Amino acid sequence: MTTDADPERWLQVTDGGLYCAPGDFYVDPHRGAERAVITHGHADHARWGNSHVLATEGTLAIMAARYGADAWKTKQTLAYGETVRIGPVAVSFAPAGHVLGSAQAVLEYKGARVVVSGDYKRRADPTCPSFEPVACDVFITEATFGLPVFRHPPDSEEIGKLLRSLETFPERTHLLGAYALGKAQRLLRLLRQAGYDRTIYLHGAMTALCELYEAHGVALGPLEPVSRRDKKSLAGEIVLCPPSALADKWSRSFKDPLSVMASGWMRVRQRARQRNVELPLILSDHADWDELIQTLADVGAPRVWVTHGREEALVHYARREGYDADALSLVGREDEEDD
């Protein structure tokens, strides 16, 4: 028998997204909403046009940088571990380990706790706080890489591949394709941690968000817009760019460029071949299969709702392990891994 406290009664999937009825707000709405709780700054979660927005300081800064001052009518900052009430619902944030400012939304109503994870990963990221498991009654998890084939290698191995390529091909410019928010800054920090201290050159689409990260205390080392240099003179250097730039005429203005792409999808060789990527780096800001199933165990939620990704496989696994699991089937989620 269901009661008013049952999350299925007060948290619903609607055309506008995940809606919390007693608080009259959406979590990461698909279109502009009157009240929105935003988990992180990627465009399929943080859209323009919400009237009243609750998010972390980092997420609000990303939204302002992307959408401008009119991204909302009012905003409210909520730090990790703090709690506010929206009507009768208590809302707090826990780190998600995905990108700067990313959070899991923790909703509590009539003794029931639901955690909306947003997007997350479990391994350490030098650009943002690590994911923190939160015990709950219902855990809503992504499943971007929810198949057993997706097991991401250690970050150090992939960065090592890039550094060895630079040594092997010093006459070639290494064009490193990566999503502009989160992935690009993480790559920069991982390269610095590996001892690479040379100037890294930035495509114009990368500059603003790198500056934003640095303003929030994430040191990225020496950077320079590639527009200031003769592209033919950048042999042996790293140029960071959006994945889409690897295939357009901009890339052909470099002398003998070597295309590199950092994405969890580089595990699939056909994807790398389709995009003419010479050096695929398997490096993702999403949890892999092992991290997804470890997270289910860590949060201990008897009920699991799976969304935006390989939902069927993770639902099947969870049910086999005794969880009450279902696909939430949220629409409007895109994959920033592939630009």
N, C-alpha and C positions, 0 to 999 in steps of 0.2 A: 504493500500500500504506500502510495506517495503522499507526502505532506507538503505544506508550504515551504518547509525548510529544505526539501529535496532540490538539489541544484538544477535538475531537469525542469523544475517548475519556475525557477526565477532567472535562469541563464539560458537564452534561446538563440538559435541561429535564425536570422532574418535576412531579408534582401539587403539590408544595410550593414550586415555583419553580426558580430556577437553582441547581443543586447542583454543588459542586466536590468530586468524590469523594476525591482523595488528601488533601485537607485536612479533609474531613468537615464542610463548612460550606455555608451558602446565602448568596447575595447577594440582598438585598431579598426575603426569603421571603414567600410569599403567606399563610402562617399561622405561628404560633409555632414556632420551630425551636430545637434545642439550641445551635447556633452560628450567628450571623448577622453578616454584614458589611453595613452599611447605608450607602447612598450619600447619602441626604438625608432630611429630616424629614417630607415629605408622607406622608399616611396610607396611600397605596397602596404605599409603599416601606418605611416605618418603622411596623410594626405592633406592637401590644402582645403580650406573651407569649413573646418570645424569651428563652432562658435566659442565654446569654452573647453580648454585643453588642460589636462593634468598629465605631467610627464617629469622626468628627471631634468636637471639643469643641462646636461649634455644633449639630451634629445631635443629640448627646446632650442638650444643654440643651433643644432643641425637644421631644424625646421626653419628657423629664422634665416639661416644662410641660404637655404634652398628656395624658400617661398617668399621671403621678405617680411616686412613688419605687419602686413595684413593677413598673415597666415591664420590668425584667430582674432576673436573679439577680446577675449580675456584668457590669461594663462595662469597656471598655478604650478609652482615647482614643488616636487616631493622628493626628498632624499631617500636613499636606501635605508630601510629600517624604520622610517617614520610612518605614521598612520593618520589618515584623514577619514572623515565620514562623509559619504555622499548619500544623503537621506539616511536610511537605516543600515546601509552597507559600509563596513570598514574596508578601506583600500590601503594597501601598502605595496612597496616595491622591494624586490630582492634582485641582486645582480644576476644577469643572464650570460655574461661572458661572450657576447656576440660582437658588439662594436661599442664605441664611446657612448655612454649614457644608457646602454641597453638594460632592460629590466624585465623581470617576471612580475606580472600583476597578481597580487594576492587579494582575493575577495572573500570576505567573511560575512555571513548573514544567518541569523538564527542558529548559531552553533555549527554551521557547515562551512568548510573552507575549500575554495577552488583556487588553483594556481594556473594562470594563463601564461605559459612560458614565453610566448612570442617566438623568436628565433634564438637558439642558444648553441654553445659548444662547451665541452668540458675541459679541454686542455688549456694550459696557461697562455695568456695573451698579454704581452707587455704594454698594450694600449688601453686596457680596460680591466675592471675587477673581474675575478673569476666567478663562474656560476656557483650559486649556493643552493643546495637542495632544501626545499621547504616541505615539511610534512603536511599532508592535506588529504581531503576526502575525494577530490577529483583533480586529476592532473591533465591539463590540456597540452599536448606535446606536438611539435612539428615532426615531420618525417621526410625532410628533403632527401636525405640519404638513407632511407629506411629499407635497405636491402642488404643482406649479408655480404654481398660483393664489395660494398663500400666500407673499407677499413683504411682510414687515412694513415699514411706513414708518419713517423716523427718529423716535425717541422725542420729540424736540423738537417735531416737527410735531403730534403728538397732544396733548402738554401745551399747546401753543399754542392748539389748538382749545378746550380747557377754559377757558383764561384769557380767550379772546375771548368765550366764552359768558357768563362771569361779568360781563364788561363790558357785554355786550348785554342781559342779563336780570338786573339787580341786584336785582329784586324777587322772584327765585325762589331757593329753596334748591336747591343742586346736590347730589343724592344720588349719590355716586360708588361704584358697585358694583365690588368687587375681592376676590379670594381673600385670606383673612386672613393666610396665611403667604407671604411673599415679594413678591407683587404689591402688597399694601397698602403695605409699607414702601418699596418701590422707587418707587411713585407719590409718596409723601411726599417722598422725597429729590429726585426729579425736579422736583417743584413748588418746592422750596426752591432748587434750582440755577437755576430759571427766574426767581427773584426774588420768589416768593410767600411773604411772611413773616407772614401773618395766622394766627390760631389756626385749626386744622383740628379738626373735631369728630368723635368716634369713637363708632360703635355699640359696644355692650358686648362683642360678639364680637371686636372688634379690639384691645381694650386690652392684654390680657396679652402678646400676641406683639409689639406695638409696644414695650412695656416691656422685653421680652427683647432685642430688637434694640438698644435704647439701652444696656442693660447690657453688650452686646458691642461698644460703641463706635460704633454707627451713630446719629448725631444726626439726629433727625426734626423738630426745631423745636417751636414751641408747639402742644400738643395738649390737648384737654379732652373728657371723656366727655359725649356729647350729653344724657345723663340729668340733667345739672346745669342744663340750660337749658330755658326754655320753647321748645318746637319752633317755635311760631309766630313767634318773634323772630329766627329764623336766616335771614331773607331775605338773599340775596347771599353766603351762606357755603357752604363745602364740608363735607359730612358724609360720612365714609368708612364704608361698610357692606358686609356680604356681598352678593353678587349676589342671593341669595334674598330679601333684605330689600326689594329694589326692588318686589316684587310683593305684599307682605303688608300688613296693616293698619297696621303700624308706619310705613310710608312715607306713609300718608294723613293722619297726624297733623301733617305739615308744611304750611305755607301755600304752595300752588302749587308743589310740588316738581318739579324737572326731573331726569329719570332719566338717569344716565350709567353706562356700563359699560366697563371696561377689560379686553379679552381679545383674543387672536389670532383668536378666532372671530367677532369683529365685522367681519372682512373679508367674511363671508357675510351679506348684507343681510337674508336671510330670518330668520336667527337674531336679529338686532336687532329686527326687526318682531315676531317671535313673543314676545319678552320685553318689548315696548313700551318699548324703549330709545330715547330722543329723541336722545341724543348718544353714538354708539358711538365708542370709542377703540380703535384697533388697536394693542394693546400687550401683548406676550406674554413669558413667561419661558421659552419654548421656541424652539429654532432654527427659522427659516423654511426654505423650499426651498433658497434660495441658500446659506444657512449650512450646511445638511445636506450638500450636495454639496461645498462648500468643505472641510468637515471631513474627508470621505473622502479628499480629495487631501492634506490637511495631515498626517493620521496615517499615510498610506501603507500601510495594511494590505492585503495581497492578498486577505484573506477578510473579508467583512462580513456580520454577522448583524443583521437589522432586527427591531425589536419595537415593540409597543403604539403603533399609529397607522396611517397610510396606508402599510402595509408594501409592498403590491404595486408602487406607482409607484416607490418608492425602490429596491426590488430590481431592477425592470426597468431603471432608469437605470444602476445599478451594474453589472449584467451587460453592458449595452451598452458600458460603458466598460472592460470587461475584468476587473472584480472577480469573485471567486468569492462570490456573494451568495445568501443564503437568508433567508426569514422565520423568525424564532425562535419566534413564536407563543406568547409568554408570556401566561398568563391572569391575571386579577386586577388589571390595571392600569386605573386610572380617570383621568379628566381633571379635574384641579383647576382648569383654566382656566374651567370652566363651573360651579364650585361644586357 
